[in-house]
Amino acid sequence: MILSKGRLYRSERRLTLFFLLPCAILLLFIVIFPLLYNVYMSVFSINLLSQAKQKFVGLMNYVRILTDSLFYESLLRTILYSVPALVVETVFALLIALLLNVDYTGRGVVQTLLMLPFVATPVAVSYVWRIMYNPDLGIIDYFLRRLGLPIWTGIFSGKTAMISLIIVDIWQWTPFLALIFLAALLSMPRDPVEAADIDGASRLQKLFYVIIPLIKDIMAIGIALRLIDLYKTFDIIYTLTAGGPGRMTETLNIHIYHRIFVAYEVGYASALTVIAIVIISFLLGRFARQTKLAD
């Protein structure tokens, strides 16, 4: 019996929904439910050190955020950490990808070695860098002394702690962006580049007027992924400095952690988490519109 076109379409649609159902259920439990529960907790006053039961306070936790100077300071530190790291990683990753986009013996080995930093566990990487930054045992200050240069105070000084964290992030995650950019370079059409060569375009002209426009969409996806990772970075910062010295490296995620596990203010920390999600969602939305990813 031959099915009509409409019945066949409805049958295929039901089959598609059937196969998507397990994924939707999984998404509901691991993403949507925790998010909604976090919003629910944010309208209560919950302190784990208090014997009193949770108390409904409505939007008071959010009102408190508006007057919390520590929130604005931690948000500013998040920006000071994320923006420089993202800019440097993008530039270095593009340069590395261009260098690797040449056919030579051993390119596969180089690409494999390039993966090692970002496949390593961030906590393990942080401990290695913590030893390297040590002013007495670290290899960095050892070579600086041998060269007669001032020692690098690294994560142990408020003046250099943030820069030290950015250096670690650049070292670990630049290869990730480089491989994304390299994949874009390998998949782009060669005709426009060859036409630019025939027209006598310089290397910089080919880069800015031909290559980057051809791979900008894939570059934008990689940059968006790194923006999300930088915004929610916790392990590297907590392992190296735990937000110190003082509060000089206390980003928004570290501030939320301290509200929960130091001050035990679960309700307020939940409100901070909601605000953090709103901020990154707004930034990604703006970035998508600027780069036309939404299309």
MILUM-796034 format. One record per residue: residue in one letter; x, y, z of N, C-alpha, C, O in turn. Coordinates in steps of 0.02 Angstrom, whole numbers, plus 50000, padded with zeros to 5 digits. Layout:
<nodes>
AXYZXYZXYZXYZ;...
</nodes>
This chain:
<nodes>
M500424994050000500005000050000500445006350000500895007050042;I500325010749954500735016749948500435022349991499845023949985;L500855025150035500625030550078500605037050040501015038349996;S500125041250057500095047850027500675052050052500995050450103;K500815057450016501375061750034501275064750104501755065250142;G500665066750121500535069750186500625064650242500925066250294;R500375058550233500455053350284501175051350292501405050050347;L501545051050236502255049350240502645054750278503085053150317;Y502475061050266502805066550302502665066150377503125067050417;R502025064750395501855064250466502195058250498502405058650556;S502265052850462502595046950488503345048350500503615046450552;E503665051650453504375053350462504475058350518504965058050555;R503995062950526504055067850580503985064450648504365066050694;R503515059750655503435056150718504055052050733504265051550791;L504345049050681504955045050691505535049550713505925047550757;T505585055350684506105060050704506025062150776506515062250814;L505415063850796505285065850865505425060050913505665061150969;F505285053950892505415048050934506165047350948506355045851004;F506575048350897507295047650906507585053550945508105052850978;L507265059350941507505065250978507285065151051507575068851092;L506795061151067506515061151135507035059551188507055063051238;P507455054351182507965052951234508435058751245508605060351302;C508645061951192509095067751198508735073451235509035076851277;A508105074551218507725079951251507635078551325507685083151366;I507505072251343507425070451414508085071451451508095074051507;L508635069351420509295070251451509445077651460509695079651513;L509295081651409509405088851414508985091951470509215096451504;L508375089451478507925091951530508225090851599508185095351642;F508515085051610508755083351677509435086251692509575088051750;I509875086951643510555089151658510655096651646511155099451668;V510195099851612510275107051597509685111151623509765115551665;I509095109651598508515113851612508295113351685508185118451717;F508245107251711508025106551781508505109851830508275113551873;P509175108851826509625112451872509575119951865509625123551915;L509475122451803509425129651793508795132351827508825137451861;L508235128951817507605131251848507645130651924507395134951960;Y507965125351949508035124652021508475130052050508365132352106;N508985132052013509425137452035509035144052039509125147952086;V508605145351990508185151251992507725150952052507615156052086;Y507445145152066507005144152124507385145652189507115149052233;M507995143252195508385144352257508575151652265508675153952321;S508615155352210508845162252214508335166952246508515172552264;V507725164852254507215169152285507115167352359506625169452390;F507575163452386507545161652457508175163952492508705164652461;S508125165052557508695166452599508895159952633508545157452677;I509465157152611509685150652637510405151452659510845152852619;N510515150452723511195150552751511315144052788510965142452836;L511805140252766511925133652794512175133852866512155128752900;L512405139652889512625140252958512055141953006512135141553067;S511495143852978510915145853019510465139853031510375135652987;Q510165139553089509695134253106509005135553077508585131053073;A508885141753057508225143553031508125140352963508595139152925;K507485138952947507325136152882507385141452828507435147452842;Q507385139252766507435144052712506835148752713506275146652727;K506965154952697506455160152700506375163252632506865165152600;F505755163852610505625167052545505745174552550505455177852593;V506175177152506506345184252507506205187652440506345193552432;G505925183952393505765186852328506395188952290506855184952279;L506405195252270506965197852230507495201352272507915204952245;M507475200452337507945203952381508675201952368509125206152374;N508785195752350509475193652334509735197452273510315199352271;Y509295198552224509495202252164509605209652180510045212852152;V509195212452225509285219352246509945220052282510295225152274;R510125215052321510765215252357511345215252309511855218552321;I511275211652253511815211452203511955218352176512525220152164;L511425222252166511495229052137511905233552182512205238352157;T511935232152246512305236352293512935232852320513255235352365;D513095227152291513675223252314514295225252275514365223552216;S514745228852307515345231152272515795225252253516155225652203;L515785219952292516195214052276515975210852211516385208052175;F515325211152197515075208452134515365212252075515605209352027;Y515335218952078515585223052023516345222252015516605222151960;E516695221652071517415220752068517595213952036518045213551994;S517235208752056517375202052027517185201851953517525198551914;L516655205351934516475205651863517005209351823517165207251767;L517275214751851517815218351818518435213951810518755214051758;R518595210151862519175205651857519055200151806519525198051772;T518445197951799518275192951748518415195851678518685192351635;I518235202151668518365205451604519115206351593519365205051538;L519475208451646520195209451640520565202951628521115202951600;Y520265197451648520565190851635520375188351565520805185651529;S519745189051546519495185951485519715189651422519945186451374;V519645196151421519755199951359520485199551336520605197951278;P520985201051379521675200551354521855193451332522195192551282;A521635188451371521775181551353521475179751285521795176551244;L520855181851274520515180251211520865183551152520945180451100;V521055189851159521375193451104522055190251087522195188951028;V522465188951137523125186051125523065179051096523425177251050;E522605175051124522515168251099522285168251026522505164050986;T521845172851008521605173250939522165174950891522235171850838;V522575179850909523125181950865523645176350859523845174650803;F523845173550915524355168250914524085162050877524455158950839;A523455160450888523165154550856523145155250781523275150550744;L522985161350757522975162450685523665161950655523755159050601;L524165164650690524855164150666525085156850663525405154750615;I524935153050716525135145950717524785142150662525085137950629;A524135143550652523765140050599524055141550530524095137150488;L524245147750519524545149550454525215146050444525375143950388;L525595145350498526235141850493526145134450481526535131250445;L525615131550510525485124450501525145122850435525115117150413;N524875128050403524515127050340525005126750281524895129750228;V525535123250292526055122250241526215114850239526305111650291;D526255112150181526385104950174527125103550185527545105450144;Y527285100250240527975098450255527995091850292527485089650320;T528565088750294528635082250327528575083150403528895087450433;G528165079050433528075079350506527525083950529527465085250589;R527115086550482526585091150503526085087750550525845090850597;G525935081250537525485077650580525745076950651525365077350699;V526405076050657526705075550724526655082250761526505082450821;V526775087650725526725094350755526005095650778525905098350833;Q525515093850738524815094850756524645090750818524265093050860;T524905084650822524775080450881525085083550944524765083650996;L525705085950938526025089150995525655095451016525645097251075;L525355098750967524985104850982524365103551025524125107951060;M524115097451024523535095651062523685094351136523225094551178;L524305093151152524485091051220524285096051274524025093951326;P524405102651265524225107251319523485107151338523325107051397;F523035107351288522335107951306521985101351321521415101351344;V522325095651309522035089251330522265087351400521995082751430;A522765090951426522985089751495522475092351545522115097051530;T522455089251603521985091351655522175098251680522755099351700;P521705102951681521875109851702522165110251773522615114351785;V521925106051819522205106251887522935104051887523345107151920;A523085098751849523785096451845524225101751813524775103151836;V523975104851759524345110251726524465115951775525005118851776;S523965117651814524025123151862524555121751915524925126251933;Y524585115651939525085113951989525795114351960526265116451993;V525865112251897526525112851864526725120051859527305121851874;W526265124351838526415131551833526525134651901526915139351908;R526185132151952526275134652019527005133452042527305137852073;I527265127552026527965126052042528425130652001528925133152027;M528265131551937528685135751894528695142951918529195146451911;Y528135145351946528095152151971528415153052040528505158752063;N528575147552073528865148052141529515151952139529965150252100;P529575157252181530185161452177530815157852200531365160052183;D530745152552239531335148952264531505142752222532095141352210;L530985139152200531095132852164530925133252090531105128752052;G530585138452069530345138852001530885139951949531385143351962;I530785136951891531275137451837531285144451806531795146551778;I530725148051810530685154751780531165159451816531565162851784;D531115159851883531555164251920532275161851919532745165851927;Y532375155351910533065152651905533425155751845533985158151850;F533085155651787533395158451727533445166051731533925169051706;L532955169251764533005176551772533605178451814533945183351800;R533735174551867534325175951908534965174851868535435178851874;R534985169551829535585168151789535725173751739536295175151721;L535185176951715535255182451667535345189151701535435194251668;G535325189251769535405195451806534805199951804534855205951813;L534225197051792533595200851787533205200351853533305195651891;P532765205151866532345204651926531905198451924531695196251871;I531765195651982531355189651985530635191351969530415196951979;W530275186351944529565187051927529155184751986529165178852004;T528785189352017528405187552077527805183252062527535179952107;G527585183151999527065178451977526425178952016526155184452027;I526165173152037525515172852071525555175052144525045175252177;F526145176552168526235178352238526215185852250526325188152307;S526095189752198526045196952204525405199452170525225197052116;G525075204152202524465206852173524575210352107524115210752066;K525185212852096525335216552034525405211851974525265213851917;T525625205751985525755201251930525325195051929525375190951883;A524895194151979524505187951985524035186951925523995181551897;M523685192351906523215191751851523575190251785523345186251745;I524135193651774524525192451713524765185251711524775182051659;S524965182651770525205175751773524655170851755524785165851721;L524045172151778523485167851761523335168051686523195162851655;I523375173951657523255174751586523775170851545523605167751495;I524395171051568524935167351533524785159951532524875156651481;V524565157251588524395150051592523835148451544523865143451508;D523325152551543522755151251499522955151651425522745147551385;I523375156551409523615157151340524015150951320523915148351265;W524455148751364524855142851349524425136651337524555132751292;Q523905135851378523515129751373523005129751317522885124551286;W522705135551302522125135551257522245138651189521805138251146;T522825141751177522975144151110522995138451059522735139251004;P523285132551075523265127051027522565124851007522455122650951;F522095125351053521395123551038521125127950981520835125450933;L521215134550988520995139050935521395138050871521125138450816;A522045136650878522465135650819522225129750777522225130150716;L522025124350809521785118650772521115120050737520995117650682;I520685124050769520055126050737520195130350676519905129350623;F520645135250684520815139550628521165135650573521055136950514;L521575130850591521915126750541521415122650501521475122050440;A520925119850535520395116150500520035120650451519855118550396;A519915126950471519585131650425520025133150365519775133550309;L520675133950376521135135450321521175129550272521205130550211;L521165123450298521215117550255520585116350214520605113250161;S520015118950239519385117750204519165123550160518675122850123;M519515129150162519295134850122519485133850049519965130250034;P519125136850003519285136149932519945139549915520115144749944;R520325136649869520975139349851520955144449795521425148249786;D520415144549756520375149049698520465156349716520855159849683;P520125158949768520215166149784520935167749803521185173149787;V521275163149838521975164449857522425164549795522865168749789;E522305159849750522705159649689522565165849646523025168449614;A521945168149644521785174249607522145180249637522375184649601;A522175180449704522535185949737523275185749720523595190949711;D523565179749716524265179049697524385181749626524885185149613;I523925180049581523995182349512523955189949508524295193149468;D523515192849550523435200149550524005203749585524025209849585;G524455200049615525035203149647524915205549717525265210049740;A524435202649752524285204649821524845202449868525145197149858;S524995206649917525505204849966525225199850015524625198350014;R525645197150059525415192250108524915195150156524415191950174;L525035201350178524565204550224523905205950189523365205150219;Q523925207950127523305209250090522905202750081522295202750087;K523255197250066522905190850059522605188750125522055186050128;L522975190050180522735188050245522095191850265521605188750285;F522115198450259521565202550284520975203150235520405204250256;Y521105202450170520575203550121520325197150088519815197150054;V520695191650097520495185350065520405179850117519865176950123;I520935178250154520925172350198520445173250256520015169050268;I520525178750293520095179850352519355180250333518945177150367;P519165184050280518455183950261518195177050244517605175550255;L518615172650217518395165950198518285161450259517865157050257;I518675162550312518625158050370518325161550431518355158750486;K518045167550423517825171450480517265168050519517215168750580;D516825164250484516275160950519516535155550567516305155150624;I517005151550543517285146350586517705149550642517715147150699;M518065154850625518435158550676517975161150730518145160850790;A517395163750710516925166450758516665161050805516565162350865;I516555155050780516325149550822516855147750873516705146850932;G517485147250851518025145750897518105151150950518215149551009;I518065157450930518125162950977517545162851027517645164251086;A516945161351004516365160851049516465155351100516295156251159;L516725149651080516855144251127517375146251179517295144751238;R517885149751157518395152051205518115157351251518305157651310;L517675161651226517375166751268516975163551325517005165751382;I516605158351308516225154751360516695151551411516585152151471;D517215148251386517685144951432518045149951477518125148751537;L518255155551449518595160651489518135163551542518345164851599;Y517515164751523517035167751570516905163151629516805165551685;K516905156651618516745151951672517355148351699517295143351735;T517955150851684518565147751710518565147751786518455152851818;F518685141851813518715141251886519335137351909519685139551954;D519455131651877519975127051902520665130151902521035129551951;I520855133451847521525136451844521615141851897522115142051932;I521115146251902521165151851949521165149352020521565151652061;Y520715144752036520665142352106521295138552126521535139252182;T521555134452081522155130452097522765134752107523175133552151;L522835139952065523435144152068523395149452123523885150452160;T522835152752130522795158452176522205158252224522225161552276;A521685154352208521065154252248520765161152255520415162552304;G520905165552207520635172352210521115177352239520975183352237;G521665175252267522145179752298522685181952249522645180452190;P523195185552274523265188152342522735193352358522555197552316;G522485193152418521915197252435521315195152395521095189352400;R521055199552354520525197852306520725199752235520295200852192;M521365200252222521605202852158521435198452099521415200952042;T521305192052109521125187552054520445184152067520305178952039;E520045187152108519385184252123518895186152068518575191452070;T518835181852019518365182951965517665181151989517565179252046;L517175181851944516485180851964516355173751987515995172652036;N516645168751954516545161851975516855160452043516565156852083;I517445163252055517765162452121517345165952174517285163352230;H517075171652157516645175352205516025171252223515825170952281;I515715168152173515135163852187515335157952230514965156052276;Y515905154952216516145149352256516235151452329516035147752374;H516525157152341516635159552409515965160952444515905159752504;R515475163452407514815164652438514495158052461514155157952512;I514615152652424514295146252441514695142652495514415140652546;F515345141752484515745137152525516145140652579516475137352620;V516135147252581516465150952635515945154552677515945153852739;A515505158352646514985161852682514355157652689513925159352730;Y514285152252651513705147652654513045151052637512525149052661;E513075156252595512475159752575512225156852509512375159352455;V511845151452514511645147652455511165151752412511225151952351;G510675154852443510185158752406510505164452367510345165552309;Y510945168152400511265173752367511735171352312511765174452259;A512085165852324512525163152273512125160752213512345161352156;S511535158152224511095156052169510895162052127510875161652065;A510735167652160510565173752123511165176252082511075178452026;L511765175752111512365177752074512465173252012512665175651959;T512315166852020512385162251963511895164151908512075163951849;V511285165751926510785167751876511015173951838510965174351777;I511275178851875511535185051844512115183351797512165186251743;A512555178851819513125176851777512895173751712513175175051659;I512375169551715512105166351655511795171551609511875171151548;V511445176351637511135181651597511665185751562511585187451503;I512205187351596512735191451567513065187851508513145190751455;I513245181451517513575177851462513095176651405513305176651347;S512455175651419511965174751366511895181151325511835180951264;F511895186851360511855193351325512475194451282512415196651225;L513065192951310513675193951272513705189551210513905191651156;L513495183251218513495178651161512985180851108513105180151048;G512415183351131511925185851084512185191751044512095192050983;R512515196451077512805202151043513355199850995513405202350939;F513765195151018514305192650975514025189150914514285189850859;A513485185350923513185181750866512905186750815512965185650755;R512595192050840512315197050793512875200850757512825202350697;Q513415202350793513965205950761514315201850708514515204450657;T514385195350722514715190950675514235187450628514445183550585;K513585188850636513055185950594513025178350600512835174850552;L513215175750660513155168550672512435166450676512265160750660;A511995171050697511295169350705510975167650638510465164150637;D511265170050582510995168650517511185161650492510985159650437;
</nodes>
